[in-house]
Amino acid sequence: MPDRADRHVRRWLPVLPDLDPDVEAAVTRMQLLTRHLRTVKERALADVDLPAHEYDTLHALAGRQGRAAPSELAEDLGVAPASITARVDSLARQGFVERIPSSTDRRRVDVALTDAGRAAWRGALDVRGAEEQRLLGVLDPDERRLLSDLLRRVLLVAEQPAD
């Protein structure tokens, strides 16, 4: 059964006869799936009234067992430390995080996820996870593993500098 990527390739092949239809279809499918998952994420975040940058901050914090230094969050998110300060201020006002003294360095203050913050993060995460399961549920476990392995090979090339 043809999908949007097949229709895209059929439209462009007469215009670009040297187009590799398999490469174009694969890239188009990855782009369409990325766009779809981004839309699902945006809807899930709207449902919990959480801007994407704040969700990303909660997600990074949850990935560090619910507690981290602001500098660690900035590194994880690839943003300037000043951006983390503003995010933490907003999340603290909402009761999603709290600042607590570091247990290893008296000069440092860590950011900790609160129960409310964890619930907001999980609410959006669960919606996203359900959609990911719905999409990849059409594949059996061996097919999912093969897809993951193939995408890893492609990503490893993408992570290397181009010649």
Backbone as a ProteinNet text record, in pm:
[ID]
protein_1_A
[PRIMARY]
MPDRADRHVRRWLPVLPDLDPDVEAAVTRMQLLTRHLRTVKERALADVDLPAHEYDTLHALAGRQGRAAPSELAEDLGVAPASITARVDSLARQGFVERIPSSTDRRRVDVALTDAGRAAWRGALDVRGAEEQRLLGVLDPDERRLLSDLLRRVLLVAEQPAD
[TERTIARY]
84.6	0	89.9	73.4	159.3	131.5	238.7	226.1	267.2	274.9	310.9	449.8	541.4	677.3	679	598.9	590.6	537	433.8	377	479.2	555.4	660.6	765.3	809.8	911.4	856	732	672.5	665.6	639	629.8	767.2	872.2	1003.2	1090.2	1064	1147.9	1150.5	1038	1045.5	1124.6	1125.4	1197	1345.8	1377.7	1516.7	1542.4	1567.7	1581.3	1693.8	1795.1	1905.2	1877.1	1759.2	1719	1716.4	1777.8	1771.9	1640.1	1544.4	1411.9	1413.2	1503.2	1508.7	1562.6	1666.6	1721	1616.7	1557.1	1457.9	1338	1292.4	1177.2	1212	1329.9	1370.5	1383.9	1449.7	1467.9	1333	1247.4	1114.8	1034.9	1040.7	969.3	1022.9	1155.3	1212.4	1165	1161.9	1116.4	968.9	886.4	742.9	717.6	789.9	773.3	821.9	932.5	982.1	879.7	822.3	720.3	598.3	557.6	442.5	469.8	585.8	619.2	633.5	683.2	692.7	553.1	459.5	321.5	256.9	280.5	227.3	285.4	414.9	479.5	417.2	398.6	341.4	201.2	120.2	-15.7	-11.2	78.1	89	132.6	223.6	270.4	162.7	84.3	-25.9	-127.8	-150.1	-246	-203.9	-73.3	-25.4	26	0.3	36.8	184.5	268.7	412.1	485.1	556.3	634.1	741.8	776.5	872.9	1005.8	1056.6	1186.6	1179.4	1063.5	1049.7	1037	963	954.3	1093.9	1168.8	1303	1390.9	1372.7	1448.8	1407.9	1276.7	1229.2	1280.1	1280.1	1325.9	1474.5	1554.2	1697.6	1718.5	1641.5	1653	1612.2	1503.2	1459.2	1565.7	1633.5	1739.2	1861.9	1868.1	1977.8	1925.8	1828.1	1770.8	1700.3	1655.4	1576.3	1654	1785.7	1866.3	1993	2023	2142.9	2182.9	2306.8	2355.4	2305.3	2277.8	2235.8	2334.9	2464.2	2565	2550.9	2513.5	2492	2371	2265.6	2146.7	2179.7	2255.7	2293.9	2372.8	2463.5	2542.5	2453.2	2365.8	2275.7	2188.6	2143.5	2050.3	2119.6	2250.8	2324.8	2284.9	2259.7	2221.1	2314.3	2308.9	2390.1	2339	2429	2386.8	2280.8	2287.3	2186.3	2047	2038	1907.5	1850.5	1937.2	1891.7	1836.9	1902	1854	1710.3	1682	1546.3	1447.3	1488.3	1400.3	1371.8	1476.2	1459.7	1371.3	1388.8	1302.9	1156.7	1126.2	988.1	934	1013.8	969.9	952.8	1036.3	1024.2	894.9	861.6	736.5	614.5	624.8	514.3	514.4	618.6	629.1	680.6	743.2	792.4	935	1010.5	1146.8	1169.8	1274.4	1317.5	1468.9	1519.5	1663.9	1699.4	1803.4	1845.7	1998.2	2051.8	2198.2	2258.5	2372	2443.5	2492.3	2487.8	2538.3	2689.8	2749.3	2893.4	2972.5	2905.1	2976.3	2887.5	2928.9	2846.5	2821.5	2908.5	2892.3	2790.8	2754	2668.7	2524.9	2433.1	2291.5	2247.6	2182.5	2129.8	1983.3	1934.4	1793.4	1735.8	1622.8	1559.9	1417	1380.9	1245.9	1150.4	1036.9	935.3	837.5	751.3	648	560.5	526.2	443.6	519	648	729.3	739.7	758.7	766.7	633.3	522.3	389.6	366.4	405.4	389.4	475.3	599.5	690.8	635.9	593.7	540.9	414.1	329.1	205.7	234	326.3	362.3	440.8	529.7	610.7	523.7	423.4	336.6	258.1	213.2	142.4	235.9	356.8	455.2	489.4	511.3	546.3	436.2	312.1	199.4	195.7	223.5	222.9	340.9	455.9	571.1	541.7	478.3	440.4	337.7	242.5	140.8	205.3	298.1	362.3	449.8	535.9	630.3	569.1	448.7	378.3	340.7	348.6	320.6	435.2	548.8	664.8	677	723.3	748.2	882.5	914.5	1038.8	1164.8	1174.4	1293.6	1301	1187.7	1185.5	1221	1171.5	1206.2	1356	1414.4	1558.7	1636.2	1590.5	1656.3	1646.7	1529.6	1512.3	1606.4	1611.5	1699.7	1845.6	1885.7	2023.8	2057.3	1964.3	1987.6	1997.5	1910	1915.3	2042.1	2090.2	2216.7	2329.3	2334.3	2440.7	2436.2	2317.3	2302.8	2342.4	2298.3	2329.5	2478.7	2545.5	2690.2	2762.5	2714.8	2773.8	2741.1	2616.4	2576.3	2656.2	2695	2769.3	2916.2	2962.7	3101.3	3107.3	3216.7	3229.1	3231.4	3165.6	3168.4	3305.9	3349.4	3483.2	3486.4
-117.6	0	125	212.5	331	431.2	498.9	602.4	736.7	839.5	973.6	976.4	898.2	895.7	836.3	731.8	673.2	776.1	849.1	952.2	1063.2	1099.3	1200.1	1154.7	1031.4	978.5	974.9	929	923.8	1063.4	1164.6	1301.9	1352.7	1319.8	1376.7	1294.9	1168.6	1084.8	1135.6	1178.3	1232.9	1363.8	1439.3	1567.2	1544.7	1446.7	1414.3	1266.4	1233.3	1092	1017.2	1088.8	1021.7	1005.7	1041.7	1029.3	882	850.3	713.9	703.2	628.8	624.8	566	473.2	414	513.5	587.3	688	797	846.2	953.6	909.1	787.8	738.4	721.8	668.7	649.4	783.7	879.9	1011.4	1079.8	1071.6	1132.9	1068.8	938.7	871.4	914.6	925.8	970.8	1112.7	1198.9	1336.4	1339.4	1262.3	1259.5	1203.1	1098	1041.6	1138.3	1206.9	1306.4	1417	1464.9	1569.2	1519.7	1396.3	1338.5	1329.5	1279.1	1265.7	1401.7	1500.3	1636.3	1691.8	1666.8	1713.2	1646.1	1516.7	1443.9	1503.2	1530.9	1590.5	1726.2	1809	1942.1	1933.3	1839.5	1822	1774	1681.1	1629.7	1739.9	1824.8	1934.1	2040.6	2064.2	2159.6	2109	1978.3	1919.9	1940.6	1944.4	1967	2109.9	2196.2	2337.7	2356.4	2287.8	2290.4	2323.3	2436.2	2467	2360.4	2342.3	2237.7	2253.5	2375	2392.6	2354.8	2374.9	2334.8	2182.6	2121.9	1974.9	1915.8	1970.4	1919.1	1928.7	2035.2	2052	1947.5	1925.4	1820.6	1683.8	1661	1533.4	1511.6	1615.3	1604.3	1579.5	1646.1	1628.8	1487.5	1438.2	1301.5	1200.3	1228.1	1140.2	1137.6	1232.6	1237.2	1198.7	1109.8	1058.2	1166.8	1274.5	1376.1	1484.3	1485.9	1587.6	1614.5	1744.6	1779.5	1922.9	1951.7	2089.4	2160.8	2290	2363.8	2350.6	2346.3	2332.5	2198	2094	1962.6	1966.5	2034	2046.9	2126.6	2235.2	2316.1	2232.2	2151.1	2064.3	1961.5	1897.2	1796.7	1855.5	1978.7	2041.3	2124.1	2142	2218.9	2365.6	2422.5	2563.1	2635.9	2767	2849	2835.2	2839.3	2830.5	2934.1	3054.1	3156.4	3110.3	3032.7	2980.7	2884.4	2808.3	2713.4	2788.1	2896.2	2974.9	3019.8	3072.7	3118.4	3002.1	2889.2	2772.1	2723	2713.2	2665.7	2761.6	2892.3	2990.1	2964.8	2947	2924	2792.3	2687.4	2556.7	2557.7	2632.7	2642.6	2716.4	2823.1	2895.6	2805.2	2708.2	2615.4	2498.2	2489.3	2380.2	2251.1	2257.5	2137.5	2101	2199.8	2175.1	2259.1	2223.6	2305.4	2310	2416.8	2430.3	2378.3	2295.2	2238.4	2244	2255.6	2257.9	2125.7	2138.5	2020.8	1939	1809.8	1722.5	1703.3	1750.3	1731	1860.5	1975.4	2102.9	2212.2	2266.7	2366.1	2491.2	2519.4	2639	2618.7	2496	2464.2	2441.9	2476.7	2448.2	2355.3	2248.6	2155.8	2186	2130.8	2139.6	1999.5	1992.2	1862.2	1863.1	1752.8	1733	1708.8	1778.2	1755.1	1649	1603.3	1507	1566	1694.4	1759.8	1766.8	1795.1	1799.9	1663.8	1562.3	1426.2	1386.9	1425.4	1392.4	1463.9	1591.2	1664.7	1602.4	1571.7	1508.2	1374.2	1290.3	1157.3	1165.8	1264.4	1278.9	1298.3	1387.6	1411.4	1293.6	1237.1	1124.3	1003.2	978.3	862.6	876	998.3	1020.1	993.2	1047.2	1025.5	877	811.4	669.3	583.3	618.3	541.5	552.5	671.2	687.5	614.5	618.2	544.8	394.8	344.5	202.2	170.6	261.1	239.8	230.3	320.2	320.3	197.8	169.9	59.1	-75.2	-72.7	-196.6	-278.1	-216	-291.2	-385.6	-367	-453.1	-552.3	-671.7	-767.8	-732	-791	-753.6	-764.9	-867.6	-880.7	-768.2	-730	-619.7	-486.9	-464.7	-342	-336.9	-449.3	-454.8	-428	-487	-464.5	-317.3	-258	-116.4	-31.6	-59.2	15	-0.5	-121.4	-146.4	-72.9	-73.9	-4.8	146.1	199.7	343	380.7	291.4	316.2	331.5	242.8	250.2	383	428.3	555.8	671.3	667.1	774.2	783	670.2	672.6	748.1	733	808.8	956.1	988.1	1127.8	1195.9	1121.1	1178.3	1202.8	1152.8	1175.1	1298.1	1374.9	1491.5	1446.9	1524	1494.3	1527.9	1450.4	1475.3	1603.7
0	0	0	-98.2	-107.6	5.7	49.2	151	90.6	173.9	125.9	65	120.6	66	-74.2	-97.3	-231.8	-331.3	-290.4	-378.7	-404.7	-303.2	-317	-419.4	-406.7	-499.1	-641.5	-657.5	-792.4	-855.2	-775	-825.8	-869.5	-794	-819.9	-915.6	-930.8	-1017.7	-1162.5	-1220.4	-1357.4	-1365	-1257.4	-1255.3	-1232.4	-1147.6	-1114.2	-1145.1	-1271.3	-1309.1	-1238.6	-1187.8	-1118.5	-969	-924.7	-785.1	-744.5	-633.6	-580.3	-503.7	-556.3	-493.5	-352.6	-325.5	-192.1	-89.3	-126.4	-35.9	-12.6	-120.7	-107.6	-24.6	-46	30.7	178.6	206.9	346.9	418.3	355	416.9	434.8	335.5	344.5	457.2	470.2	579.7	716	729.2	856.6	888.4	787.9	809.2	849.1	781	812.2	951.6	987.9	1122.1	1229.2	1203.2	1298.2	1317.1	1207.7	1215.3	1293.3	1267.5	1338.2	1488.1	1525.9	1667.8	1734.7	1661.7	1716.8	1744.3	1653.3	1670.9	1791.8	1808	1924.6	2052.5	2053.9	2170.9	2201.1	2099.4	2120.8	2180	2129.3	2183.5	2327.8	2356.8	2493.5	2588.7	2544.9	2630.1	2648.1	2544.1	2556.6	2658.9	2661.3	2755.8	2900.6	2926.4	3063.4	3081.9	2981.2	2986.3	3020.2	2942.4	2967.5	2837.1	2831.8	2711.7	2687.4	2562	2525.4	2598.2	2611.8	2677.1	2825.2	2888.2	3028	3039.1	2946.3	2945	2926	2831.6	2805.5	2930.4	3007.5	3131	3234.1	3249.7	3340.9	3295.6	3164.9	3109.3	3140.4	3120.1	3150.1	3299.1	3380.6	3525.4	3566.3	3509.4	3539.4	3497	3387	3338.6	3427.7	3517.8	3615.8	3753.9	3755.4	3880.2	3961.7	3893.1	3959.6	4030.9	4014.1	4083	4002.2	3983.9	3907.8	3937.2	3908.4	3913	3787.6	3796.8	3677.4	3561.7	3592.3	3485.8	3414.1	3487.4	3424.3	3332	3375.5	3290.1	3164.3	3181.5	3066.2	2965.5	3016	2927.4	2858.1	2934.4	2876.4	2766.2	2786	2692.5	2585	2599.1	2499.7	2496.9	2616.2	2625.3	2722.1	2717.1	2807.4	2950.4	3047	3187.1	3225.4	3168	3198.8	3157.9	3050.6	3007.2	3110.7	3172.7	3274.8	3395.3	3431.7	3545.7	3522.7	3405.1	3374	3374	3318.9	3316.7	3458.1	3538.7	3675.7	3754.4	3733.6	3801.5	3768.7	3641.7	3599.2	3654.5	3645.1	3695.2	3846.8	3915.9	4062.2	4099.6	4024.3	4050.7	4034	3942.6	3918.9	4017.5	4097.7	4193.8	4134	4014.8	3946.8	3987.7	4034.4	4082.4	4206.6	4278.8	4392	4392.8	4446.8	4462.6	4601	4604.9	4732.4	4741.6	4860.9	4875.2	4825.3	4761.8	4714.7	4833	4818.1	4924.3	4914.2	4803.6	4783.8	4786.6	4767.6	4760	4819.9	4934.2	5004.2	4920.9	4826	4742.9	4631.3	4605.1	4490.9	4535.2	4445.8	4466.9	4354.1	4389.6	4290.5	4262.9	4155.1	4119.3	4137.1	4205.4	4229.9	4176.1	4116.4	4064.2	4180.8	4182.2	4285.4	4235.4	4322.1	4280.8	4171	4182.6	4080	3946.7	3953.4	3832	3765.7	3848.2	3793.8	3729.8	3791.2	3736.9	3603.3	3593.5	3467.2	3357.9	3393	3296.6	3251.1	3347	3312.5	3229.9	3259.8	3182.2	3035	3003.4	2863.5	2806.6	2886	2840.8	2806.8	2888.8	2865.9	2735.5	2702.8	2576.6	2459.6	2469.5	2363.2	2350.4	2464.4	2461.8	2403.8	2434.3	2379.5	2227.5	2176.8	2030.8	1967.3	2030.9	1978.7	1975.2	2081	2084.6	1976.9	1955.8	1852.2	1714.5	1687.7	1556.2	1536.5	1632.9	1616.7	1653.6	1706.2	1737.7	1614.6	1495.8	1373.2	1339.6	1408	1386.5	1501	1469.3	1577.2	1641.8	1756.4	1826.9	1741.5	1659	1574.2	1471.1	1415.8	1319.5	1386.6	1507.7	1580.4	1607.1	1644.3	1669.9	1540.8	1429.4	1301	1261.2	1276.4	1244	1329.3	1456.8	1546.8	1505.4	1471.6	1429.6	1299.3	1204.8	1077.7	1099	1181.3	1209.3	1284.6	1370.6	1440.2	1338.8	1240.2	1139.3	1065.3	1031.4	961.4	1053.4	1177.5	1272.3	1301	1309.5	1332.2	1220.9	1098.4	988.2	1003.4	1040.3	1058	1168.4	1269.8	1382.9	1350.2	1237.7	1196	1105.7	1114.6	1025.5	879.9	796.6	651.8	597.9	500.4	441.5	364.6
[MASK]
+++++++++++++++++++++++++++++++++++++++++++++++++++++++++++++++++++++++++++++++++++++++++++++++++++++++++++++++++++++++++++++++++++++++++++++++++++++++++++++++++++

